[in-house]
Structures are given as C-alpha cells and as structure tokens.
C-alpha cells in the first residue's frame, strides 16, 4: 500500500513538472525589420497607423485552410502618447475585430468585436533600426469562431494613445495587397494608396490559447517529488534490520 502511494506521488510530480500550457499558433506573420521607424514622425507614410486615439482603423487579410477557434491574439508595433513619447510598460486598451471578406476587402461590420484592457507591450526581439518593436498579446473573453477562407483582422488603440501596427515580412514575388483603412466604425474601407501600403501584411498571430492563462505548475511537481521521497524514507525505516 505504501509502495503504491510512493508511485502515485512520483507520477503526480512528473506530470506537474511538465510546465505551463503553451499557446498554439494558428497563423503568424512576424515583423519585418527596417521597414520604418514606428513613431508619429512616420505618420505621413500612414503605414500601419491603427487607432490614432480610436479614430483611424487598419485591417489586414489572412487565409485559413480550415475552421478555427481563436482564443487569443498577438500583435506587433509601437504605442505612443499625444506628445509622441513611447508608452512602454503602461496598461493600454485595444479593440480586436474580425471582418468577413467582401470581395477582397473587409466588410463594413465586424462579425466579432471585443475590447481588451490592461494590455502591456513587451520586447519582441525584433528591431526597426535602433527601436525594438513591441509585442502585445491578449486572451479573448469569448473565442472567435473563424471559417476557412479569407477574413480580415483589425486591432486598434481604444484609449488616448496612438498605436502603430508594424509591417510583417513579405514575399516580394507575391502580388502587392494593400491594407485597408477607415476613419471610424460604419464607414467604408479604403485601400492604402502608397507603395508601402501595398506591402502590407501586418504583423500578428492568431492563437488557440493564451500563454499566461495557466499558472506555473512546477512548484507542485517539487512538492510531489518531496512527498515521494518522504514516503520512500519512511518505508526504508520500517524495513526490518538484517542480522549481522
């Protein structure tokens, strides 16, 4: 009976020390380096501006090979205040929206919309010149059900900060596909007109889970291993001594 308890504790420890659940990536477009410095000084290029205090919106298309349930979204860019200063380490609010395709452009009304707060950008390891591109990630309160085929994603700042969505790496051999912009909810989308807009694949990832959603379970594994050692030590002390 005691041996069975030892084995159970050891098995528990091994499972508990596996570590936290890692979010699976459904689709990912990583940032392209050295496209532009994502600060308000680049506003004239209009590349990637999404959510200038909630007014301007940008949307990027993507294609799924099968139906998917998106539980979290990750996106890359820079966040700045009215004076053009970086807002790093400060919680911010964003609106995440998915749009159906309406003839190679987003539909006017999203089929999914959620405001996420308390989002803090962190270092991504990607740089545009000397500026490190920030990465943001947020779980969705209700997963977004996406159908196979083409859809559109829009992420914008919903508070007083300016969010600049960074460009993703692109294949120069593929046709130029513009990112679409509009100035507010309910308005028609307009394709970006500049050469840089034509490059747009915006940097983001769709996830089937959120990496920080599960608390770190490793301490439970250590407790399990300690319990197994304690039981084994107890069993060793209870064994009859061999005659000398």
N, C-alpha and C positions, 0 to 999 in steps of 0.2 A: 504493500500500500504506500509506504514511504517512498519507494523507488518510483512508483507511478507519479507521485507528487513532484519529485525531482525532475522527471522527464517533462511533465506538463509545464513546470516553471521555465525550463530551458527552452522549450518550443515557443512559449509566450515571448521570451526575451529575444529570440531570433527574429520573430515577426515584428516585434515592436521596434527593433533597431534598424529596420529597413530604411526608415526615413520618411519624410513627408511626401504626400502625393504630388507629382509633377504635372502641371497642366499640359495637355496635348495640344499641339499646334495643328489647326485645321488648314490654315493658309497663312503665309507670311511673306511680306515684302520688306526687306531690310533697307535701311537708309543708304543713299548714295553719298559718298564723301565728295567734298569740294564742288558741290553744285552752286550753293550760295550760302552766305552767312545769314542764318535765320533770325534777323533782328529788324526792327522797324525801319532801319535805314534802307532795307531792301524792299520796302513797300511798293516802290514804283514798278518792280517786276511783277507784283501781285502773285508770285509763285508761292503756293502753299498757305496763304493767309486764310485762316478759318476761325471766325469768331472774334473779330475786332470788336470787343465788348458786346458780343452777341449779334452784331449786325450782319457781317459777311459770313457766308457759308460756302464750304467746298465739299465736293463729293467725288469719290473715285470708284471706278467699276472693278469688279472681280468676278471670276467664274468658278463655280463649284461643280465637281463631277457627280455629286450625289447630294441628297438632302442632308442637312447638318443642323445640329443644335448648338448654338454659340452661347457659352456661359460667361465669357469674359473677352474683353478687347484690349489690345496693347497698341499704342501709337507713339510716334516719334516726332520731336520738334522742339520748339522753344516757347517759353511763356514770359511775357514782359508787361510791366505796368505802364501807366499813361506817359511816364517820362522816358520810356524806352529802356528801363533798367530790368535786368533779369529777375524773375520771381522764382528763385530756387529754394526748395525746402519749405515752401508755403502751401498749405492745402488749397486746392482750387476746384472749381465745379465745371463740368463739361456736359454737353448733350451728345449722346450717341444715338444715331438714327440709321436705319436701313431702309432703302428705297427699292421698289421693283424697277425693272428695266422698261423704259417706254421708247423703244426704237433707238437704242444706243445713246440714251440719256436718262437721267433719273426721272422717275415720276414726281409729280408735284407734291404729293402727300406721302409721308413715310408709312410703312406698314409696321414699323417698330420704332419707338422713341422712348428714351429713358435718360433722366438727368442723374449723374453720379457726382457726389461731393466728396470732399476730403482727399482728393487725388493729389499725390505729391510726385513730381518728376524726379527721377534719379539718373545717375550717369549710365549711359548706354554702351560706352566703349567705342562709339563711332564719333568721328570728329569732322567738322567742316572748317578747314583751316585750323585755327587755334581754339575754336569753340567746340566744346563737347555737346553733342546732340542729346537732349534729354529723352528718356523713355518713360511713358506713363502707362499704367495698367489699372483696370477696374473690373470687378466682377459685376455681372448684371443680376438685378434682383429677380428677374424672370428671364430665362433663357430665350434667345431669339431663334425662332424656327425658320431656317432658310431653305429654299428649294434649290434643286440642281439648276444650273444655268447661270446667267448673268444677273447680278444685283449690284447695288451701289451702297457705299458706306460714307456717312458724313460724321465727323467729330468736330465740335466747335466749343470754344470757351463760352460759358453762360454767365460769367461774372464780369468784373471791370478790367480783366486782364486781356491782353492780345495774345492769341495763340497762333504760332506759325508752324504749320504742318510741313514736315520735311519731305523732300522728294525721295522716292525709292530708286534703287539701282534699276536700270532698264536695259533692254537689249536694243542696240542701235539698228539692228537688222529688221526689227518689227515696225509696223506702221505706227506713226505718231497718233496717240489717242489723247485728246485733251481732257483735262479735269474740268468739271463744270462748277460754276459759281452762281450764287444769287445773293441778294441783299436782305432777305428775310423770309419767314415762313409764308407759304402760299404763293410765292412768286415763281415765275418760270425760271428754269435754269438756263444759263448762257455758257457756251463753251469758251474756255480761255483762248485769248487771241494771240498771245506772244509765242515765240519759239520755245521758251522754257515751259510754258503751259502745255505745249504739245508733248513734252517729255513725260508728263505727269503720269506716273504711277506714284501714289503717295505711300509713305512708309507706315505699315501697320501689320498686325497679326490678329487673326481670329482664333480663339482658344476654346477648347471643350471643358476647361476648368480654370480655376484661379490658383496660382502657385502658393499664395499666402492663406488660402482658405482653411487649411488643415494645420492645427498646432503641431509643433515639433514633437514627435513621439519618442525620440531617442532616450530621454530620461526614464521612460517606462521600461525600455529594454534593459537599462542598467539595473533598475530595481529587480527585474525578473532574474537577471544573472546573479545578483546578490542573494535572492531568495533561494535559487537553486544551489548556490554554494553553501548557504546556511543549512539547508536540508541535508546536503551530502555530508557536511561536517558532523551533523547530529547523528546521521546513520553510522558514520565511522566510529564515533564514540560509543555507540550502543552495541557494536560488534563485540562478541566475547574474545577475550585475550587468549592468544595461543600459549600453551605451556612451553616454558623454556627448557 
